[in-house]
Amino acid sequence: IFYICAWPEFTNENVKLFTYNSLRSATSDFHPSNRIGAGGFGVVYRGVLRDGTQVAIKKLFTESKQGSNEFLTEINMISNIRHTNLVELIGYCVEDSHRALVYEYLENNSLASVLLVSRSKHIALDWPTRAAVCLGTTSAIAFLHYEAVPHIVHRDIKASNILLDGNFHPKIGDFGLAKLFPDNVTHVSTRVAGAFGYLALEYALLGQLTKKADVYSFGVLLLEIISGKSSSKAAFGVEFMLLV
């Protein structure tokens, strides 16, 4: 069982505590038709709150120990920062073994879902839109690296974590792997985490994390945006290829 009383810093006026029943109601009991995404530690559902607000609810798997650590990290990180190109955390739920994060809902899902899927499903993005996605993403990364206090390295910059609103404006989401970087720290030795195909080699091989890891990941993302091809096609079959 997960105890919120062990984490007093969760008392934060920037985010709201939701009951599990309220999230069940918002998602029609987490009905499959409301499922909009999934990852290694949970599933994301579209929900509608009592006041009519649409939200994205990230429900973590109850058996995932690593997911618990990511859950704590995500609340602590994103509840205290605000930027036009970062997904806004509205609230969270910690009730018995249930854990969930409640985010603003972005109508066009992720960049991966509109750009890096099969031709029959992808949405054609014109060059001004692609350029705007690149600029918005760089603005958010620069904010995390140099303006957030303390500085933050995201560690998981990839197409599926760049979410798009109704006008295709980008917002970085999923801070579960993020690391804090105090001003006097240039690198952190840590376990390697992130998406294959986006990892900087020096980080992947040595476990030495710097802000450059996000820059490398963004470079891969930039190549994907320009080419319209995934950095790894492993998800589409047994054939395997990397862009870089």
Biotite code that builds the C-alpha atoms (Angstrom):
import biotite.structure as struc

atoms = struc.array([
    struc.Atom([0.000, 0.000, 0.000], chain_id="A", res_id=1, res_name="ILE", atom_name="CA", element="C"),
    struc.Atom([1.228, 3.469, -0.881], chain_id="A", res_id=2, res_name="PHE", atom_name="CA", element="C"),
    struc.Atom([1.096, 6.054, 1.937], chain_id="A", res_id=3, res_name="TYR", atom_name="CA", element="C"),
    struc.Atom([0.804, 9.717, 1.047], chain_id="A", res_id=4, res_name="ILE", atom_name="CA", element="C"),
    struc.Atom([1.626, 10.785, 4.625], chain_id="A", res_id=5, res_name="CYS", atom_name="CA", element="C"),
    struc.Atom([5.267, 9.850, 3.963], chain_id="A", res_id=6, res_name="ALA", atom_name="CA", element="C"),
    struc.Atom([5.445, 12.621, 1.367], chain_id="A", res_id=7, res_name="TRP", atom_name="CA", element="C"),
    struc.Atom([4.400, 15.942, 2.965], chain_id="A", res_id=8, res_name="PRO", atom_name="CA", element="C"),
    struc.Atom([5.710, 17.912, -0.028], chain_id="A", res_id=9, res_name="GLU", atom_name="CA", element="C"),
    struc.Atom([2.663, 16.691, -1.959], chain_id="A", res_id=10, res_name="PHE", atom_name="CA", element="C"),
    struc.Atom([0.635, 19.382, -0.214], chain_id="A", res_id=11, res_name="THR", atom_name="CA", element="C"),
    struc.Atom([0.822, 21.846, -3.058], chain_id="A", res_id=12, res_name="ASN", atom_name="CA", element="C"),
    struc.Atom([-1.646, 24.572, -3.940], chain_id="A", res_id=13, res_name="GLU", atom_name="CA", element="C"),
    struc.Atom([-0.782, 24.175, -7.625], chain_id="A", res_id=14, res_name="ASN", atom_name="CA", element="C"),
    struc.Atom([-2.348, 20.716, -7.899], chain_id="A", res_id=15, res_name="VAL", atom_name="CA", element="C"),
    struc.Atom([-5.586, 19.110, -6.733], chain_id="A", res_id=16, res_name="LYS", atom_name="CA", element="C"),
    struc.Atom([-6.068, 15.808, -4.911], chain_id="A", res_id=17, res_name="LEU", atom_name="CA", element="C"),
    struc.Atom([-8.680, 13.644, -6.681], chain_id="A", res_id=18, res_name="PHE", atom_name="CA", element="C"),
    struc.Atom([-10.531, 10.658, -5.279], chain_id="A", res_id=19, res_name="THR", atom_name="CA", element="C"),
    struc.Atom([-10.266, 7.398, -7.173], chain_id="A", res_id=20, res_name="TYR", atom_name="CA", element="C"),
    struc.Atom([-14.044, 7.276, -7.607], chain_id="A", res_id=21, res_name="ASN", atom_name="CA", element="C"),
    struc.Atom([-14.054, 10.707, -9.231], chain_id="A", res_id=22, res_name="SER", atom_name="CA", element="C"),
    struc.Atom([-11.530, 9.477, -11.806], chain_id="A", res_id=23, res_name="LEU", atom_name="CA", element="C"),
    struc.Atom([-13.532, 6.305, -12.400], chain_id="A", res_id=24, res_name="ARG", atom_name="CA", element="C"),
    struc.Atom([-16.579, 8.465, -13.053], chain_id="A", res_id=25, res_name="SER", atom_name="CA", element="C"),
    struc.Atom([-14.632, 10.790, -15.373], chain_id="A", res_id=26, res_name="ALA", atom_name="CA", element="C"),
    struc.Atom([-13.459, 7.873, -17.535], chain_id="A", res_id=27, res_name="THR", atom_name="CA", element="C"),
    struc.Atom([-16.601, 5.683, -17.407], chain_id="A", res_id=28, res_name="SER", atom_name="CA", element="C"),
    struc.Atom([-14.730, 3.295, -15.108], chain_id="A", res_id=29, res_name="ASP", atom_name="CA", element="C"),
    struc.Atom([-11.576, 3.516, -17.274], chain_id="A", res_id=30, res_name="PHE", atom_name="CA", element="C"),
    struc.Atom([-13.459, 2.214, -20.287], chain_id="A", res_id=31, res_name="HIS", atom_name="CA", element="C"),
    struc.Atom([-11.259, 1.017, -23.182], chain_id="A", res_id=32, res_name="PRO", atom_name="CA", element="C"),
    struc.Atom([-12.927, 3.516, -25.522], chain_id="A", res_id=33, res_name="SER", atom_name="CA", element="C"),
    struc.Atom([-11.345, 6.322, -23.475], chain_id="A", res_id=34, res_name="ASN", atom_name="CA", element="C"),
    struc.Atom([-7.843, 4.889, -23.687], chain_id="A", res_id=35, res_name="ARG", atom_name="CA", element="C"),
    struc.Atom([-5.535, 7.272, -25.566], chain_id="A", res_id=36, res_name="ILE", atom_name="CA", element="C"),
    struc.Atom([-2.073, 5.914, -24.777], chain_id="A", res_id=37, res_name="GLY", atom_name="CA", element="C"),
    struc.Atom([0.063, 3.491, -22.794], chain_id="A", res_id=38, res_name="ALA", atom_name="CA", element="C"),
    struc.Atom([3.616, 3.137, -21.517], chain_id="A", res_id=39, res_name="GLY", atom_name="CA", element="C"),
    struc.Atom([5.777, 0.855, -19.460], chain_id="A", res_id=40, res_name="GLY", atom_name="CA", element="C"),
    struc.Atom([4.253, 1.987, -16.165], chain_id="A", res_id=41, res_name="PHE", atom_name="CA", element="C"),
    struc.Atom([0.641, 2.805, -16.909], chain_id="A", res_id=42, res_name="GLY", atom_name="CA", element="C"),
    struc.Atom([-2.207, 3.686, -19.251], chain_id="A", res_id=43, res_name="VAL", atom_name="CA", element="C"),
    struc.Atom([-3.535, 7.130, -20.220], chain_id="A", res_id=44, res_name="VAL", atom_name="CA", element="C"),
    struc.Atom([-7.288, 7.765, -20.504], chain_id="A", res_id=45, res_name="TYR", atom_name="CA", element="C"),
    struc.Atom([-9.341, 10.721, -21.658], chain_id="A", res_id=46, res_name="ARG", atom_name="CA", element="C"),
    struc.Atom([-11.708, 11.884, -18.958], chain_id="A", res_id=47, res_name="GLY", atom_name="CA", element="C"),
    struc.Atom([-14.335, 14.533, -18.326], chain_id="A", res_id=48, res_name="VAL", atom_name="CA", element="C"),
    struc.Atom([-14.569, 16.058, -14.856], chain_id="A", res_id=49, res_name="LEU", atom_name="CA", element="C"),
    struc.Atom([-17.849, 17.070, -13.215], chain_id="A", res_id=50, res_name="ARG", atom_name="CA", element="C"),
    struc.Atom([-17.428, 20.670, -14.368], chain_id="A", res_id=51, res_name="ASP", atom_name="CA", element="C"),
    struc.Atom([-17.025, 19.522, -17.979], chain_id="A", res_id=52, res_name="GLY", atom_name="CA", element="C"),
    struc.Atom([-13.242, 19.945, -18.121], chain_id="A", res_id=53, res_name="THR", atom_name="CA", element="C"),
    struc.Atom([-11.537, 17.409, -20.374], chain_id="A", res_id=54, res_name="GLN", atom_name="CA", element="C"),
    struc.Atom([-8.426, 15.848, -18.846], chain_id="A", res_id=55, res_name="VAL", atom_name="CA", element="C"),
    struc.Atom([-5.861, 13.146, -19.543], chain_id="A", res_id=56, res_name="ALA", atom_name="CA", element="C"),
    struc.Atom([-5.572, 10.668, -16.680], chain_id="A", res_id=57, res_name="ILE", atom_name="CA", element="C"),
    struc.Atom([-2.391, 8.622, -16.388], chain_id="A", res_id=58, res_name="LYS", atom_name="CA", element="C"),
    struc.Atom([-3.267, 5.532, -14.322], chain_id="A", res_id=59, res_name="LYS", atom_name="CA", element="C"),
    struc.Atom([-0.200, 3.676, -13.068], chain_id="A", res_id=60, res_name="LEU", atom_name="CA", element="C"),
    struc.Atom([-0.022, -0.100, -12.852], chain_id="A", res_id=61, res_name="PHE", atom_name="CA", element="C"),
    struc.Atom([-0.443, -1.069, -9.205], chain_id="A", res_id=62, res_name="THR", atom_name="CA", element="C"),
    struc.Atom([2.256, -3.740, -9.352], chain_id="A", res_id=63, res_name="GLU", atom_name="CA", element="C"),
    struc.Atom([4.960, -1.463, -10.799], chain_id="A", res_id=64, res_name="SER", atom_name="CA", element="C"),
    struc.Atom([7.552, -0.578, -8.135], chain_id="A", res_id=65, res_name="LYS", atom_name="CA", element="C"),
    struc.Atom([9.534, 1.569, -10.553], chain_id="A", res_id=66, res_name="GLN", atom_name="CA", element="C"),
    struc.Atom([6.304, 3.243, -11.495], chain_id="A", res_id=67, res_name="GLY", atom_name="CA", element="C"),
    struc.Atom([5.948, 4.436, -7.899], chain_id="A", res_id=68, res_name="SER", atom_name="CA", element="C"),
    struc.Atom([9.281, 6.241, -8.137], chain_id="A", res_id=69, res_name="ASN", atom_name="CA", element="C"),
    struc.Atom([8.292, 7.805, -11.443], chain_id="A", res_id=70, res_name="GLU", atom_name="CA", element="C"),
    struc.Atom([4.965, 8.874, -9.967], chain_id="A", res_id=71, res_name="PHE", atom_name="CA", element="C"),
    struc.Atom([6.672, 10.716, -7.109], chain_id="A", res_id=72, res_name="LEU", atom_name="CA", element="C"),
    struc.Atom([9.180, 12.317, -9.451], chain_id="A", res_id=73, res_name="THR", atom_name="CA", element="C"),
    struc.Atom([6.505, 13.533, -11.824], chain_id="A", res_id=74, res_name="GLU", atom_name="CA", element="C"),
    struc.Atom([4.452, 15.213, -9.096], chain_id="A", res_id=75, res_name="ILE", atom_name="CA", element="C"),
    struc.Atom([7.454, 16.849, -7.449], chain_id="A", res_id=76, res_name="ASN", atom_name="CA", element="C"),
    struc.Atom([8.893, 18.093, -10.732], chain_id="A", res_id=77, res_name="MET", atom_name="CA", element="C"),
    struc.Atom([6.003, 19.414, -12.754], chain_id="A", res_id=78, res_name="ILE", atom_name="CA", element="C"),
    struc.Atom([3.718, 20.720, -9.992], chain_id="A", res_id=79, res_name="SER", atom_name="CA", element="C"),
    struc.Atom([6.212, 23.508, -9.286], chain_id="A", res_id=80, res_name="ASN", atom_name="CA", element="C"),
    struc.Atom([6.982, 24.670, -12.824], chain_id="A", res_id=81, res_name="ILE", atom_name="CA", element="C"),
    struc.Atom([4.879, 26.396, -15.460], chain_id="A", res_id=82, res_name="ARG", atom_name="CA", element="C"),
    struc.Atom([5.694, 27.035, -19.107], chain_id="A", res_id=83, res_name="HIS", atom_name="CA", element="C"),
    struc.Atom([3.521, 27.386, -22.192], chain_id="A", res_id=84, res_name="THR", atom_name="CA", element="C"),
    struc.Atom([5.278, 24.389, -23.780], chain_id="A", res_id=85, res_name="ASN", atom_name="CA", element="C"),
    struc.Atom([5.058, 22.051, -20.779], chain_id="A", res_id=86, res_name="LEU", atom_name="CA", element="C"),
    struc.Atom([1.982, 19.913, -20.115], chain_id="A", res_id=87, res_name="VAL", atom_name="CA", element="C"),
    struc.Atom([0.134, 21.236, -17.064], chain_id="A", res_id=88, res_name="GLU", atom_name="CA", element="C"),
    struc.Atom([-0.385, 18.876, -14.134], chain_id="A", res_id=89, res_name="LEU", atom_name="CA", element="C"),
    struc.Atom([-3.870, 19.505, -12.739], chain_id="A", res_id=90, res_name="ILE", atom_name="CA", element="C"),
    struc.Atom([-3.862, 16.985, -9.915], chain_id="A", res_id=91, res_name="GLY", atom_name="CA", element="C"),
    struc.Atom([-3.188, 13.479, -8.692], chain_id="A", res_id=92, res_name="TYR", atom_name="CA", element="C"),
    struc.Atom([-4.756, 10.556, -6.878], chain_id="A", res_id=93, res_name="CYS", atom_name="CA", element="C"),
    struc.Atom([-3.193, 8.366, -4.174], chain_id="A", res_id=94, res_name="VAL", atom_name="CA", element="C"),
    struc.Atom([-5.752, 6.042, -2.663], chain_id="A", res_id=95, res_name="GLU", atom_name="CA", element="C"),
    struc.Atom([-4.879, 2.584, -1.324], chain_id="A", res_id=96, res_name="ASP", atom_name="CA", element="C"),
    struc.Atom([-2.877, 1.008, -4.157], chain_id="A", res_id=97, res_name="SER", atom_name="CA", element="C"),
    struc.Atom([-4.318, 3.338, -6.813], chain_id="A", res_id=98, res_name="HIS", atom_name="CA", element="C"),
    struc.Atom([-2.094, 6.066, -8.242], chain_id="A", res_id=99, res_name="ARG", atom_name="CA", element="C"),
    struc.Atom([-2.954, 8.465, -11.041], chain_id="A", res_id=100, res_name="ALA", atom_name="CA", element="C"),
    struc.Atom([-1.855, 11.787, -12.491], chain_id="A", res_id=101, res_name="LEU", atom_name="CA", element="C"),
    struc.Atom([-4.381, 14.205, -13.998], chain_id="A", res_id=102, res_name="VAL", atom_name="CA", element="C"),
    struc.Atom([-3.155, 16.420, -16.830], chain_id="A", res_id=103, res_name="TYR", atom_name="CA", element="C"),
    struc.Atom([-4.647, 18.959, -19.178], chain_id="A", res_id=104, res_name="GLU", atom_name="CA", element="C"),
    struc.Atom([-6.092, 17.228, -22.227], chain_id="A", res_id=105, res_name="TYR", atom_name="CA", element="C"),
    struc.Atom([-4.420, 17.926, -25.574], chain_id="A", res_id=106, res_name="LEU", atom_name="CA", element="C"),
    struc.Atom([-6.681, 17.228, -28.529], chain_id="A", res_id=107, res_name="GLU", atom_name="CA", element="C"),
    struc.Atom([-4.111, 15.991, -31.042], chain_id="A", res_id=108, res_name="ASN", atom_name="CA", element="C"),
    struc.Atom([-2.432, 13.465, -28.764], chain_id="A", res_id=109, res_name="ASN", atom_name="CA", element="C"),
    struc.Atom([1.318, 13.019, -29.366], chain_id="A", res_id=110, res_name="SER", atom_name="CA", element="C"),
    struc.Atom([3.628, 13.971, -32.212], chain_id="A", res_id=111, res_name="LEU", atom_name="CA", element="C"),
    struc.Atom([4.338, 10.263, -32.698], chain_id="A", res_id=112, res_name="ALA", atom_name="CA", element="C"),
    struc.Atom([0.647, 9.525, -33.185], chain_id="A", res_id=113, res_name="SER", atom_name="CA", element="C"),
    struc.Atom([0.216, 12.091, -35.962], chain_id="A", res_id=114, res_name="VAL", atom_name="CA", element="C"),
    struc.Atom([3.592, 11.928, -37.697], chain_id="A", res_id=115, res_name="LEU", atom_name="CA", element="C"),
    struc.Atom([5.281, 8.574, -37.130], chain_id="A", res_id=116, res_name="LEU", atom_name="CA", element="C"),
    struc.Atom([2.454, 6.130, -37.768], chain_id="A", res_id=117, res_name="VAL", atom_name="CA", element="C"),
    struc.Atom([1.498, 4.327, -40.976], chain_id="A", res_id=118, res_name="SER", atom_name="CA", element="C"),
    struc.Atom([0.567, 6.545, -43.938], chain_id="A", res_id=119, res_name="ARG", atom_name="CA", element="C"),
    struc.Atom([-3.082, 5.549, -43.669], chain_id="A", res_id=120, res_name="SER", atom_name="CA", element="C"),
    struc.Atom([-3.274, 6.973, -40.130], chain_id="A", res_id=121, res_name="LYS", atom_name="CA", element="C"),
    struc.Atom([-0.832, 9.864, -40.027], chain_id="A", res_id=122, res_name="HIS", atom_name="CA", element="C"),
    struc.Atom([-1.834, 13.530, -40.236], chain_id="A", res_id=123, res_name="ILE", atom_name="CA", element="C"),
    struc.Atom([0.011, 15.650, -42.800], chain_id="A", res_id=124, res_name="ALA", atom_name="CA", element="C"),
    struc.Atom([1.875, 18.437, -40.983], chain_id="A", res_id=125, res_name="LEU", atom_name="CA", element="C"),
    struc.Atom([2.961, 21.351, -43.154], chain_id="A", res_id=126, res_name="ASP", atom_name="CA", element="C"),
    struc.Atom([6.428, 22.842, -42.765], chain_id="A", res_id=127, res_name="TRP", atom_name="CA", element="C"),
    struc.Atom([5.352, 25.915, -40.741], chain_id="A", res_id=128, res_name="PRO", atom_name="CA", element="C"),
    struc.Atom([3.631, 23.573, -38.253], chain_id="A", res_id=129, res_name="THR", atom_name="CA", element="C"),
    struc.Atom([6.693, 21.338, -38.023], chain_id="A", res_id=130, res_name="ARG", atom_name="CA", element="C"),
    struc.Atom([8.899, 24.392, -37.486], chain_id="A", res_id=131, res_name="ALA", atom_name="CA", element="C"),
    struc.Atom([6.575, 25.610, -34.722], chain_id="A", res_id=132, res_name="ALA", atom_name="CA", element="C"),
    struc.Atom([6.762, 22.203, -33.029], chain_id="A", res_id=133, res_name="VAL", atom_name="CA", element="C"),
    struc.Atom([10.566, 22.375, -33.124], chain_id="A", res_id=134, res_name="CYS", atom_name="CA", element="C"),
    struc.Atom([10.680, 25.926, -31.742], chain_id="A", res_id=135, res_name="LEU", atom_name="CA", element="C"),
    struc.Atom([8.175, 25.211, -28.969], chain_id="A", res_id=136, res_name="GLY", atom_name="CA", element="C"),
    struc.Atom([10.037, 22.104, -27.907], chain_id="A", res_id=137, res_name="THR", atom_name="CA", element="C"),
    struc.Atom([13.399, 23.903, -27.811], chain_id="A", res_id=138, res_name="THR", atom_name="CA", element="C"),
    struc.Atom([11.815, 26.691, -25.756], chain_id="A", res_id=139, res_name="SER", atom_name="CA", element="C"),
    struc.Atom([10.622, 24.163, -23.173], chain_id="A", res_id=140, res_name="ALA", atom_name="CA", element="C"),
    struc.Atom([13.989, 22.378, -23.024], chain_id="A", res_id=141, res_name="ILE", atom_name="CA", element="C"),
    struc.Atom([15.844, 25.684, -22.604], chain_id="A", res_id=142, res_name="ALA", atom_name="CA", element="C"),
    struc.Atom([13.470, 26.615, -19.790], chain_id="A", res_id=143, res_name="PHE", atom_name="CA", element="C"),
    struc.Atom([14.079, 23.290, -17.996], chain_id="A", res_id=144, res_name="LEU", atom_name="CA", element="C"),
    struc.Atom([17.858, 23.520, -18.414], chain_id="A", res_id=145, res_name="HIS", atom_name="CA", element="C"),
    struc.Atom([18.419, 27.168, -17.519], chain_id="A", res_id=146, res_name="TYR", atom_name="CA", element="C"),
    struc.Atom([15.367, 28.805, -15.925], chain_id="A", res_id=147, res_name="GLU", atom_name="CA", element="C"),
    struc.Atom([13.691, 26.151, -13.769], chain_id="A", res_id=148, res_name="ALA", atom_name="CA", element="C"),
    struc.Atom([14.942, 26.136, -10.170], chain_id="A", res_id=149, res_name="VAL", atom_name="CA", element="C"),
    struc.Atom([16.704, 23.824, -9.753], chain_id="A", res_id=150, res_name="PRO", atom_name="CA", element="C"),
    struc.Atom([17.543, 23.006, -13.366], chain_id="A", res_id=151, res_name="HIS", atom_name="CA", element="C"),
    struc.Atom([15.945, 19.873, -14.817], chain_id="A", res_id=152, res_name="ILE", atom_name="CA", element="C"),
    struc.Atom([17.126, 17.300, -17.353], chain_id="A", res_id=153, res_name="VAL", atom_name="CA", element="C"),
    struc.Atom([14.099, 15.547, -18.829], chain_id="A", res_id=154, res_name="HIS", atom_name="CA", element="C"),
    struc.Atom([15.887, 12.334, -19.960], chain_id="A", res_id=155, res_name="ARG", atom_name="CA", element="C"),
    struc.Atom([13.013, 11.162, -22.148], chain_id="A", res_id=156, res_name="ASP", atom_name="CA", element="C"),
    struc.Atom([12.635, 13.634, -25.016], chain_id="A", res_id=157, res_name="ILE", atom_name="CA", element="C"),
    struc.Atom([10.923, 11.675, -27.799], chain_id="A", res_id=158, res_name="LYS", atom_name="CA", element="C"),
    struc.Atom([8.042, 12.015, -30.235], chain_id="A", res_id=159, res_name="ALA", atom_name="CA", element="C"),
    struc.Atom([5.523, 10.221, -28.003], chain_id="A", res_id=160, res_name="SER", atom_name="CA", element="C"),
    struc.Atom([6.260, 12.698, -25.173], chain_id="A", res_id=161, res_name="ASN", atom_name="CA", element="C"),
    struc.Atom([5.645, 15.781, -27.350], chain_id="A", res_id=162, res_name="ILE", atom_name="CA", element="C"),
    struc.Atom([1.904, 16.392, -27.026], chain_id="A", res_id=163, res_name="LEU", atom_name="CA", element="C"),
    struc.Atom([-0.081, 18.626, -29.364], chain_id="A", res_id=164, res_name="LEU", atom_name="CA", element="C"),
    struc.Atom([-3.049, 20.853, -28.603], chain_id="A", res_id=165, res_name="ASP", atom_name="CA", element="C"),
    struc.Atom([-5.879, 21.670, -30.999], chain_id="A", res_id=166, res_name="GLY", atom_name="CA", element="C"),
    struc.Atom([-3.636, 24.069, -32.932], chain_id="A", res_id=167, res_name="ASN", atom_name="CA", element="C"),
    struc.Atom([-0.697, 21.646, -32.966], chain_id="A", res_id=168, res_name="PHE", atom_name="CA", element="C"),
    struc.Atom([1.247, 23.702, -30.433], chain_id="A", res_id=169, res_name="HIS", atom_name="CA", element="C"),
    struc.Atom([3.707, 21.347, -28.670], chain_id="A", res_id=170, res_name="PRO", atom_name="CA", element="C"),
    struc.Atom([3.982, 20.606, -24.971], chain_id="A", res_id=171, res_name="LYS", atom_name="CA", element="C"),
    struc.Atom([6.533, 18.282, -23.367], chain_id="A", res_id=172, res_name="ILE", atom_name="CA", element="C"),
    struc.Atom([5.030, 15.680, -21.047], chain_id="A", res_id=173, res_name="GLY", atom_name="CA", element="C"),
    struc.Atom([6.049, 12.666, -18.940], chain_id="A", res_id=174, res_name="ASP", atom_name="CA", element="C"),
    struc.Atom([8.569, 13.767, -16.318], chain_id="A", res_id=175, res_name="PHE", atom_name="CA", element="C"),
    struc.Atom([8.889, 10.349, -14.695], chain_id="A", res_id=176, res_name="GLY", atom_name="CA", element="C"),
    struc.Atom([12.572, 9.985, -15.630], chain_id="A", res_id=177, res_name="LEU", atom_name="CA", element="C"),
    struc.Atom([13.578, 13.617, -15.062], chain_id="A", res_id=178, res_name="ALA", atom_name="CA", element="C"),
    struc.Atom([16.562, 14.561, -12.898], chain_id="A", res_id=179, res_name="LYS", atom_name="CA", element="C"),
    struc.Atom([17.244, 17.727, -10.913], chain_id="A", res_id=180, res_name="LEU", atom_name="CA", element="C"),
    struc.Atom([20.498, 19.567, -11.668], chain_id="A", res_id=181, res_name="PHE", atom_name="CA", element="C"),
    struc.Atom([21.590, 22.158, -9.049], chain_id="A", res_id=182, res_name="PRO", atom_name="CA", element="C"),
    struc.Atom([23.568, 25.115, -10.449], chain_id="A", res_id=183, res_name="ASP", atom_name="CA", element="C"),
    struc.Atom([26.960, 23.769, -9.374], chain_id="A", res_id=184, res_name="ASN", atom_name="CA", element="C"),
    struc.Atom([26.453, 20.290, -10.868], chain_id="A", res_id=185, res_name="VAL", atom_name="CA", element="C"),
    struc.Atom([27.692, 19.542, -14.405], chain_id="A", res_id=186, res_name="THR", atom_name="CA", element="C"),
    struc.Atom([26.857, 15.839, -14.539], chain_id="A", res_id=187, res_name="HIS", atom_name="CA", element="C"),
    struc.Atom([25.153, 13.102, -12.543], chain_id="A", res_id=188, res_name="VAL", atom_name="CA", element="C"),
    struc.Atom([26.115, 9.427, -12.439], chain_id="A", res_id=189, res_name="SER", atom_name="CA", element="C"),
    struc.Atom([22.890, 7.465, -12.690], chain_id="A", res_id=190, res_name="THR", atom_name="CA", element="C"),
    struc.Atom([21.308, 4.364, -14.125], chain_id="A", res_id=191, res_name="ARG", atom_name="CA", element="C"),
    struc.Atom([20.695, 4.704, -17.824], chain_id="A", res_id=192, res_name="VAL", atom_name="CA", element="C"),
    struc.Atom([17.051, 5.410, -18.643], chain_id="A", res_id=193, res_name="ALA", atom_name="CA", element="C"),
    struc.Atom([15.256, 6.657, -21.706], chain_id="A", res_id=194, res_name="GLY", atom_name="CA", element="C"),
    struc.Atom([14.058, 5.493, -25.093], chain_id="A", res_id=195, res_name="ALA", atom_name="CA", element="C"),
    struc.Atom([16.251, 3.414, -27.367], chain_id="A", res_id=196, res_name="PHE", atom_name="CA", element="C"),
    struc.Atom([17.114, 5.401, -30.474], chain_id="A", res_id=197, res_name="GLY", atom_name="CA", element="C"),
    struc.Atom([17.116, 8.697, -28.554], chain_id="A", res_id=198, res_name="TYR", atom_name="CA", element="C"),
    struc.Atom([19.945, 7.995, -26.080], chain_id="A", res_id=199, res_name="LEU", atom_name="CA", element="C"),
    struc.Atom([23.223, 9.905, -26.357], chain_id="A", res_id=200, res_name="ALA", atom_name="CA", element="C"),
    struc.Atom([26.056, 7.380, -26.648], chain_id="A", res_id=201, res_name="LEU", atom_name="CA", element="C"),
    struc.Atom([28.186, 8.816, -23.829], chain_id="A", res_id=202, res_name="GLU", atom_name="CA", element="C"),
    struc.Atom([25.209, 8.565, -21.499], chain_id="A", res_id=203, res_name="TYR", atom_name="CA", element="C"),
    struc.Atom([24.202, 5.094, -22.679], chain_id="A", res_id=204, res_name="ALA", atom_name="CA", element="C"),
    struc.Atom([27.731, 3.715, -22.321], chain_id="A", res_id=205, res_name="LEU", atom_name="CA", element="C"),
    struc.Atom([29.025, 5.527, -19.221], chain_id="A", res_id=206, res_name="LEU", atom_name="CA", element="C"),
    struc.Atom([25.903, 6.535, -17.283], chain_id="A", res_id=207, res_name="GLY", atom_name="CA", element="C"),
    struc.Atom([27.183, 10.135, -17.098], chain_id="A", res_id=208, res_name="GLN", atom_name="CA", element="C"),
    struc.Atom([24.085, 12.311, -17.445], chain_id="A", res_id=209, res_name="LEU", atom_name="CA", element="C"),
    struc.Atom([24.416, 15.937, -18.560], chain_id="A", res_id=210, res_name="THR", atom_name="CA", element="C"),
    struc.Atom([22.068, 18.419, -20.183], chain_id="A", res_id=211, res_name="LYS", atom_name="CA", element="C"),
    struc.Atom([23.584, 17.360, -23.500], chain_id="A", res_id=212, res_name="LYS", atom_name="CA", element="C"),
    struc.Atom([21.603, 14.118, -23.271], chain_id="A", res_id=213, res_name="ALA", atom_name="CA", element="C"),
    struc.Atom([18.386, 16.104, -23.854], chain_id="A", res_id=214, res_name="ASP", atom_name="CA", element="C"),
    struc.Atom([20.068, 18.021, -26.677], chain_id="A", res_id=215, res_name="VAL", atom_name="CA", element="C"),
    struc.Atom([21.033, 14.769, -28.406], chain_id="A", res_id=216, res_name="TYR", atom_name="CA", element="C"),
    struc.Atom([17.498, 13.390, -27.992], chain_id="A", res_id=217, res_name="SER", atom_name="CA", element="C"),
    struc.Atom([16.096, 16.588, -29.462], chain_id="A", res_id=218, res_name="PHE", atom_name="CA", element="C"),
    struc.Atom([18.460, 16.223, -32.421], chain_id="A", res_id=219, res_name="GLY", atom_name="CA", element="C"),
    struc.Atom([17.003, 12.772, -33.122], chain_id="A", res_id=220, res_name="VAL", atom_name="CA", element="C"),
    struc.Atom([13.498, 14.215, -32.730], chain_id="A", res_id=221, res_name="LEU", atom_name="CA", element="C"),
    struc.Atom([14.368, 17.009, -35.170], chain_id="A", res_id=222, res_name="LEU", atom_name="CA", element="C"),
    struc.Atom([15.476, 14.437, -37.738], chain_id="A", res_id=223, res_name="LEU", atom_name="CA", element="C"),
    struc.Atom([12.185, 12.570, -37.271], chain_id="A", res_id=224, res_name="GLU", atom_name="CA", element="C"),
    struc.Atom([10.173, 15.767, -37.741], chain_id="A", res_id=225, res_name="ILE", atom_name="CA", element="C"),
    struc.Atom([12.017, 16.605, -40.949], chain_id="A", res_id=226, res_name="ILE", atom_name="CA", element="C"),
    struc.Atom([12.010, 13.088, -42.414], chain_id="A", res_id=227, res_name="SER", atom_name="CA", element="C"),
    struc.Atom([8.681, 11.842, -41.072], chain_id="A", res_id=228, res_name="GLY", atom_name="CA", element="C"),
    struc.Atom([10.411, 8.589, -40.112], chain_id="A", res_id=229, res_name="LYS", atom_name="CA", element="C"),
    struc.Atom([10.807, 6.998, -36.684], chain_id="A", res_id=230, res_name="SER", atom_name="CA", element="C"),
    struc.Atom([14.261, 6.782, -35.114], chain_id="A", res_id=231, res_name="SER", atom_name="CA", element="C"),
    struc.Atom([13.557, 3.078, -34.579], chain_id="A", res_id=232, res_name="SER", atom_name="CA", element="C"),
    struc.Atom([11.162, 0.949, -36.589], chain_id="A", res_id=233, res_name="LYS", atom_name="CA", element="C"),
    struc.Atom([11.288, -1.870, -34.069], chain_id="A", res_id=234, res_name="ALA", atom_name="CA", element="C"),
    struc.Atom([7.707, -1.132, -33.118], chain_id="A", res_id=235, res_name="ALA", atom_name="CA", element="C"),
    struc.Atom([6.494, -1.870, -36.650], chain_id="A", res_id=236, res_name="PHE", atom_name="CA", element="C"),
    struc.Atom([7.842, -5.414, -37.067], chain_id="A", res_id=237, res_name="GLY", atom_name="CA", element="C"),
    struc.Atom([10.868, -7.635, -36.824], chain_id="A", res_id=238, res_name="VAL", atom_name="CA", element="C"),
    struc.Atom([12.974, -5.481, -39.152], chain_id="A", res_id=239, res_name="GLU", atom_name="CA", element="C"),
    struc.Atom([15.048, -3.006, -37.201], chain_id="A", res_id=240, res_name="PHE", atom_name="CA", element="C"),
    struc.Atom([16.616, 0.303, -38.219], chain_id="A", res_id=241, res_name="MET", atom_name="CA", element="C"),
    struc.Atom([17.946, 3.430, -36.557], chain_id="A", res_id=242, res_name="LEU", atom_name="CA", element="C"),
    struc.Atom([17.962, 6.863, -38.162], chain_id="A", res_id=243, res_name="LEU", atom_name="CA", element="C"),
    struc.Atom([21.236, 7.736, -36.375], chain_id="A", res_id=244, res_name="VAL", atom_name="CA", element="C"),
])
